[in-house]
Amino acid sequence: MSHKNTSQIVIVGAGPAGCATSMFLSKAGISHTIIEKSKFPRDKVCGDALSGKVVYVLKQLNNGLLEKYTNDAPHFLPSWGVKFVAPNGKSIDIPFKSDISKETHAPGFISKRMDFDNSLFEQLDKNFANIIDQTELIKVEQSLNGINLFCKQAGKEVIFNEVKMVVGAEGDRSILGKQLGGIKKENLHYCAGIRAYYEGVTELHSQNFIELHFLNELLPGYFWIFPLPNGQANVGAGMLSDTVSKKRINLKADMLRAIEQNPGVRDRFKNAKLVGKIEGWGLPLGSKQRKISGNNFLLTGDAASLIDPFTGEGIGNAMYSGMLAAAHIEEALKANRFDAAFNQNYDKVFYHKQWDELKLSHTMQKLVKYPWLFNFVVNKANKNSTLRETISCMFEDLDMRAKLRSPKFYLKLLFND
């Protein structure tokens, strides 16, 4: 037996991308339905880092969530920078902000997705958002007047007929992305990741810097240690799927070997204990421009393959794309236009604002293939305070960061002390 629903706007998925879309629609006074297959709180395998872009989106919402995270120490840890560790073991600390005395809150946070996603979900405004959880999208069908969504809820079929605008926010395995957007997994633009929770990892940074280690055992991938509340750490590794496939790499075995044997990290794990099990997931990278809209639909977050190619961070672009999707829907409703030609404005706005950053991250991802270059830059930065400050500024200024793509930058390093 089928149950039929009507709604002009439907968001599929209540992760960061879907929740951001919903919250900005509610802020604009736009009624909508949000479908989620799970029951919250639920876990999501992730690195758990919340970038400055997440902070920016929360500021635009101005709904008190950012202040909550700043003060909610049991679940949200403020992070003030990143530590890069070169293959030769030398490291450099890069603050996210050059002068933290001017800051009222941290530029980034770290939180388990169980806690972060649930906090967003609880923030959804039921005055405008019709929330239907434990309902899974099975199939989509384009019709002349919109999109038909076929869902399953407690063994029964639920159909949403002729939806004017559907937002795909259901993550990496998005049915909307595959069936309507034609998005396919491409190993050159896809990363394999594994994540573990540990307690008892030592020498974590006093200002909760996230750590990216470019260990010889895991090149051309990377290993990370992100501090978490309650003395835990998110520990994981990522590598381009193309490399994993061609070299038949066992990412889990290589990561555990590095933890046990690498001289730069093994002592820090001497008394550490694994909490739960090591889990894997896929990261669809934003290292190429894709079509992220069409007739009656928009794709956001992982469903649109928007993960940063260098850091593997996806929550920032997920929430940012959700914010832009909501703004586009507001314009679509005003114009009564939901066709592919009109929706292409969403693609244009997102890529106009974010493509330079994604392209630069893709370039930096490629530099991992040259470990000598990482060693060289980190060695120089340790000796040269001006260079350290320059690299710090690159986190605040995209134009400064673009220097990393220029051969002149490395030539200057080579010939100047």
DAWO-V714759 format. One record per pair of residues at least 6 apart in sequence whose C-alpha atoms are under 8 Angstrom apart, sorted by the first residue. I is the first residue (numbers start at 1). J is the second residue. D is the distance in whole Angstrom. If there is no record, write none. Layout:
i	j	d
I	J	D
I	J	D
//
This chain:
i	j	d
1	156	7
1	157	7
2	156	7
2	157	5
2	158	6
2	159	7
3	156	8
3	157	6
3	158	5
3	159	6
4	158	6
4	159	5
4	160	6
4	161	7
5	158	7
5	159	6
5	160	5
5	161	6
6	160	6
6	161	6
6	162	8
6	163	7
7	32	7
7	33	7
7	160	7
7	161	8
7	163	6
7	164	8
8	32	7
8	162	8
8	163	5
8	164	5
8	165	6
9	31	7
9	32	5
9	33	6
9	163	6
9	164	6
9	165	5
9	166	6
9	167	8
10	32	6
10	33	5
10	34	6
10	35	7
10	163	7
10	165	6
10	166	5
10	167	6
11	18	6
11	21	8
11	22	8
11	32	8
11	33	6
11	34	5
11	35	6
11	166	6
11	167	5
11	168	6
11	169	7
12	18	7
12	34	6
12	35	5
12	36	6
12	137	8
12	166	7
12	167	6
12	168	5
12	169	5
12	170	6
13	19	8
13	34	7
13	35	6
13	36	5
13	37	7
13	168	7
13	169	5
13	170	4
13	171	8
14	34	7
14	35	7
14	36	6
14	121	7
14	169	7
14	170	7
15	117	6
15	121	8
15	169	7
15	170	7
16	117	6
16	120	7
16	315	6
16	318	6
16	319	6
17	169	6
17	300	6
17	301	5
17	315	8
17	318	4
17	319	5
17	320	8
17	321	7
17	322	5
18	34	8
18	167	8
18	168	8
18	169	5
18	170	8
18	300	8
18	319	8
18	322	6
19	120	6
19	121	6
19	124	7
19	319	8
19	322	8
20	120	8
20	319	5
20	320	8
20	322	5
20	323	6
21	319	8
21	322	4
21	323	5
21	324	8
21	325	6
21	326	5
22	32	8
22	34	7
22	124	7
22	129	7
22	322	8
22	326	7
23	61	8
23	123	8
23	124	6
23	125	7
24	61	7
24	323	6
24	326	6
24	327	8
25	31	7
25	32	8
25	326	5
25	327	8
25	330	8
26	125	6
26	127	8
26	128	5
26	129	7
27	61	8
28	330	8
29	128	7
30	128	6
30	330	8
31	127	8
31	128	4
31	129	6
31	130	8
32	128	6
32	129	5
32	130	6
33	129	6
33	130	5
33	131	6
33	132	7
34	129	7
34	130	6
34	131	5
34	132	6
35	131	6
35	132	5
35	133	6
35	135	6
35	136	8
36	131	8
36	132	6
36	133	5
36	134	6
36	135	6
36	136	7
37	133	6
37	134	4
37	135	4
37	136	4
37	137	8
38	133	6
38	134	5
38	135	7
39	133	6
39	134	6
40	118	6
40	121	8
41	114	6
41	115	7
41	117	8
41	118	5
42	114	6
42	117	8
42	118	7
43	113	6
43	114	5
44	113	6
44	114	7
45	113	8
45	195	7
45	279	7
45	280	7
45	281	7
46	113	7
46	195	7
46	281	8
47	195	7
47	226	8
47	234	6
47	235	8
47	236	7
47	313	7
48	110	6
48	111	5
48	112	5
48	113	6
48	226	8
48	234	7
49	108	8
49	109	6
49	110	5
49	111	7
49	226	7
49	313	7
49	315	8
50	108	6
50	109	5
50	110	6
50	111	7
50	313	8
50	315	7
50	316	7
51	107	7
51	108	5
51	109	7
51	313	8
51	315	8
51	316	6
52	107	5
52	108	5
52	316	7
53	316	5
53	317	7
53	320	7
54	108	8
54	315	7
54	316	5
54	317	8
54	319	7
54	320	7
55	66	7
55	107	7
55	108	7
57	319	7
57	320	6
57	323	7
58	65	7
58	66	6
59	66	7
69	75	8
69	76	6
70	76	7
70	77	8
70	78	7
70	105	6
70	106	7
73	229	7
74	229	6
74	230	7
75	111	6
75	112	7
75	115	7
75	229	6
76	109	6
76	110	6
76	111	5
76	228	8
76	229	7
77	109	5
77	110	5
77	111	6
77	208	7
77	227	8
77	228	6
77	229	6
78	105	8
78	106	5
78	107	8
78	108	6
78	109	4
78	110	7
78	207	8
78	208	7
79	106	6
79	107	7
79	108	5
79	109	5
79	110	7
79	207	6
79	208	5
79	209	6
79	210	7
80	95	6
80	96	6
80	97	7
80	106	6
80	107	6
80	108	6
80	207	6
80	208	6
80	209	6
81	93	7
81	94	6
81	95	4
81	96	5
81	97	8
81	207	8
81	208	7
81	209	5
81	210	7
82	93	6
82	94	5
82	95	6
82	96	7
82	209	5
82	210	5
82	211	6
82	212	7
83	91	7
83	92	6
83	93	4
83	94	6
83	209	6
83	210	6
83	211	5
83	212	6
84	91	6
84	92	5
84	93	7
84	94	8
84	211	6
84	212	5
84	213	6
84	214	8
85	91	4
85	92	7
85	211	8
85	212	6
85	213	5
85	214	6
85	215	8
85	378	8
86	213	7
86	214	5
86	215	7
86	371	8
86	374	6
86	375	5
86	378	7
87	213	8
87	214	5
87	215	5
87	216	6
87	371	6
87	374	7
87	375	6
88	215	8
88	375	6
89	215	8
89	264	6
90	375	7
90	378	7
90	379	7
91	378	6
91	382	8
92	378	6
92	381	7
92	382	7
93	209	8
94	388	7
94	391	7
94	392	5
95	209	8
95	392	6
96	107	7
96	392	7
96	395	6
96	396	7
97	107	7
97	392	7
97	393	8
97	395	8
97	396	7
98	389	8
98	392	7
98	393	7
110	226	8
110	227	7
110	228	6
111	228	7
111	229	7
112	228	8
134	153	6
134	154	8
135	151	6
135	152	6
135	153	5
135	154	8
136	151	5
136	152	5
136	153	7
137	149	7
137	150	6
137	151	4
137	152	7
137	175	8
138	149	8
138	150	6
138	151	5
138	152	7
138	175	8
139	149	6
139	150	5
139	151	7
139	175	7
140	147	7
140	148	6
140	149	5
140	150	6
140	175	8
140	176	7
140	179	7
140	180	8
141	147	6
141	148	5
141	149	7
142	148	6
143	162	7
145	162	6
145	163	8
145	164	7
146	161	8
146	162	4
146	163	5
146	164	5
146	165	7
146	295	8
146	296	6
147	161	7
147	162	5
147	163	5
147	164	7
147	165	8
147	166	7
147	296	7
148	159	7
148	160	6
148	161	5
148	162	5
148	163	6
149	159	6
149	160	5
149	161	7
149	163	8
150	157	7
150	158	6
150	159	5
150	160	7
151	157	6
151	158	5
151	159	6
152	158	6
163	296	8
164	296	6
164	338	6
165	296	5
165	297	5
165	298	8
165	329	8
165	338	7
166	296	6
166	297	5
166	298	6
167	297	6
167	298	5
167	299	6
167	300	7
167	325	8
168	174	7
168	176	6
168	177	7
168	297	7
168	298	6
168	299	5
168	300	6
168	303	6
169	299	6
169	300	5
169	301	6
169	302	7
169	303	6
170	302	8
170	303	6
171	301	7
171	302	5
171	303	5
172	282	7
172	283	7
172	284	6
172	302	5
172	303	5
172	305	7
173	303	7
174	303	5
176	299	8
176	303	8
177	183	5
177	299	7
177	303	6
177	304	7
178	184	6
180	294	8
181	291	7
181	292	7
181	293	7
181	294	7
181	299	8
183	290	8
183	304	8
185	284	7
187	240	7
187	241	5
187	242	5
188	240	7
188	241	7
188	242	5
189	240	7
189	241	8
189	284	6
189	285	5
189	286	7
189	287	6
189	288	7
190	240	6
190	241	6
190	242	8
190	282	7
190	283	6
190	284	5
190	285	5
191	238	6
191	239	5
191	240	4
191	241	5
191	282	6
191	283	5
191	284	6
191	285	7
192	238	6
192	239	6
192	240	6
192	241	5
192	244	8
192	280	7
192	281	6
192	282	5
192	283	6
193	236	7
193	237	6
193	238	4
193	239	7
193	251	8
193	280	6
193	281	5
193	282	6
193	283	7
194	236	5
194	237	6
194	238	7
194	251	7
194	252	7
194	278	7
194	279	5
194	280	4
194	281	6
195	234	7
195	235	6
195	236	4
195	237	7
195	278	6
195	279	5
195	280	6
196	234	6
196	235	5
196	236	6
196	274	7
196	275	7
196	276	8
196	277	6
196	278	5
196	279	7
197	232	7
197	233	6
197	234	5
197	235	6
197	274	6
197	275	5
197	276	7
197	277	8
197	278	8
198	232	6
198	233	5
198	234	7
198	235	7
198	272	6
198	273	5
198	274	5
198	275	5
199	231	6
199	232	4
199	233	6
199	272	6
199	273	5
199	274	7
199	275	7
200	231	7
200	232	7
200	269	7
200	271	6
200	272	4
200	273	6
201	232	7
201	233	7
201	268	5
201	269	5
201	270	8
201	271	7
201	272	5
202	268	5
202	269	7
203	268	7
204	227	7
208	226	8
208	227	6
209	226	7
209	227	8
210	224	8
210	225	6
210	226	5
210	227	7
211	224	5
211	225	5
211	226	6
212	222	7
212	223	6
212	224	5
212	225	7
213	222	6
213	223	5
213	224	6
214	220	8
214	221	7
214	222	5
214	223	6
214	368	8
215	222	7
215	223	7
215	258	8
217	254	7
217	255	8
217	258	6
218	237	8
218	239	8
218	251	8
218	254	7
218	255	7
219	239	8
219	368	7
219	369	7
220	239	7
220	240	8
220	368	5
220	369	5
221	237	7
221	238	6
221	239	4
221	240	7
221	368	7
222	237	6
222	238	6
222	239	7
223	235	8
223	236	6
223	237	4
223	238	7
223	255	7
224	234	8
224	235	6
224	236	5
224	237	6
225	233	6
225	234	6
225	235	5
225	236	7
226	233	5
226	234	5
226	235	6
227	233	4
227	234	6
228	234	7
236	255	7
237	251	7
237	255	7
238	251	8
238	312	8
239	251	8
243	249	8
244	250	8
244	251	8
252	278	8
258	265	8
258	266	7
259	265	6
259	266	5
259	269	7
260	266	5
260	269	8
283	302	8
283	305	8
283	307	7
283	312	7
284	302	6
284	305	5
284	306	7
284	307	6
285	305	5
285	306	6
285	307	5
285	308	6
285	309	5
285	312	8
286	305	5
286	306	4
286	307	5
286	308	6
286	309	6
286	358	6
287	306	8
287	308	8
287	309	6
287	358	6
287	359	6
287	361	8
287	362	6
288	359	8
289	351	8
289	355	8
290	304	8
291	347	7
292	298	6
292	299	5
292	300	8
292	304	6
292	347	6
293	299	6
293	340	7
293	343	6
293	344	6
293	346	7
293	347	7
294	339	7
294	340	4
294	341	8
294	343	6
294	344	7
295	338	6
295	339	4
295	340	4
295	341	8
295	343	7
296	338	5
296	339	6
296	340	7
296	343	8
297	338	8
297	343	8
298	325	7
298	343	7
298	346	8
300	306	8
300	318	6
300	321	5
300	322	6
300	325	7
301	307	7
301	314	7
301	315	7
301	317	6
301	318	4
301	319	7
301	321	6
301	322	7
302	314	7
302	318	7
306	314	7
306	317	6
306	318	7
307	313	6
307	314	4
307	315	8
307	317	7
308	314	6
308	317	8
308	358	6
308	361	7
308	362	8
309	358	7
309	361	6
309	362	5
309	365	6
310	361	5
310	362	6
310	364	6
310	365	5
311	361	8
321	350	7
324	346	7
324	349	8
324	350	7
325	346	7
328	343	8
328	345	8
328	346	6
332	338	6
332	342	8
332	343	8
357	398	7
360	402	7
360	405	7
363	405	7
364	404	8
364	405	8
367	373	8
367	374	8
368	374	7
377	413	8
380	387	8
380	413	7
380	417	8
381	387	5
381	388	5
382	388	7
384	417	7
390	400	8
391	401	8
393	400	7
393	401	8
394	400	5
394	401	4
394	402	8
395	401	7
403	409	6
//
